[in-house]
Amino acid sequence: MTDAEKLQAALVRHDYAAWYMLDAISALLEATDFDATPALRHKARYAAKRDLQAACKALQQAQVIREGPE
């Protein structure tokens, strides 16, 4: 894989991370809605947690420069 291909793949993963972050923010807003039932709040919090985990994983995969073995 060339450096240009690695960079393009990293940018795609950054895009995914950004979308997951926006989804997580949306879910957190739903979780704080006063009209939501407790079940809907729990569901929204779980969705936010899942989306944040996916965003973190995408950012980890997007790292172009990797450190050598420890």
N, C-alpha and C positions, 0 to 999 in steps of 0.2 A: 504494500500500500504506500503510495507516495505521500509526501508531506501535504500536498494540496488536498488529496483525498482524506487524509486524517483531519485536516482543518475543516473540510466540508462536513464530515461526519460529526465533529465536535460541535459545529454550529447548529446542526440539526438537533443534537441532543440538548443544546442550550435552549432551542426553541421549545422542545418538549418540556423542559424544566420550567420555562416561563409559563406555559399553558397550565401545567400542574399547579404552579404557585397561584395563578389567578383562580383556578377551580377551588383551591384550598381556602383562599380568602372569601370566595363566594359562599362556601360551605360554613365558614366561621360566622359570616353575617347571618346566614339562615339559623345557625345555632343560637344566636343572640336575639332572634325575633321574639318579641313578647307574646305574639299570638300563636307561636308554635307550641305544640304539645310536648311533654317531656320525651316521648318516643321519637318525635321528629328532631328534637334537639340532639338526642344521643346519635341518631342516624347521621345528622349533619356533622357532628364532631368526629365520628368515625370516618366519614368521607374526607374531612379536612386532614385527619391524621394520615390516611391512606395516600392522599394526593401529595402531602408534604414528603412522605417517604419516597414516593415515586420521583418527585422533583430532586431530592437529594441523590437518589441513585442515578438519575440522568446526568446530574452535574458531575458525579464521580466518574461516570463513563465518558464524559466529554473532555476530561483532562487530556490535553495534547502532549504536554510534557510530563513524563512520569519519572519519579525518582528511581534510582537504582535499587538493587536488593539491599535490604537492611543488614 
